């Protein structure tokens, strides 16, 4: 299958594999864990994840950093705390993230 890909696509995949192999064991585990989570999502949630990721990638770097920090904070909050913390626009985006990555708060 790999050999049937265009040379450009082969090179792209090899570059991604090299990048993955250069990561720390922790980061590799984190990526593989996310891939496993994604794989088990229903198709509509996979589409939602793709849409949210595209929105995230479209943000300027400083805003991506803020969103990443907010997502971490969000996951540590109870659902009640989440609704009190964010404004409407943030809440819509983060609600989607929360549905994909449930709270870890106990």
Secondary structure, 3 states (H helix, E strand, C coil): CHHHCCHHHHHHHHHHHHHHHCCCHHHHHHHHHHHHHHHCCCHHHHHHHHHHHHHHHCCCHHHHHHHHHHHHHHHCCCHHHHHHHCCHHHHHHHHHHHHHCCCCCC
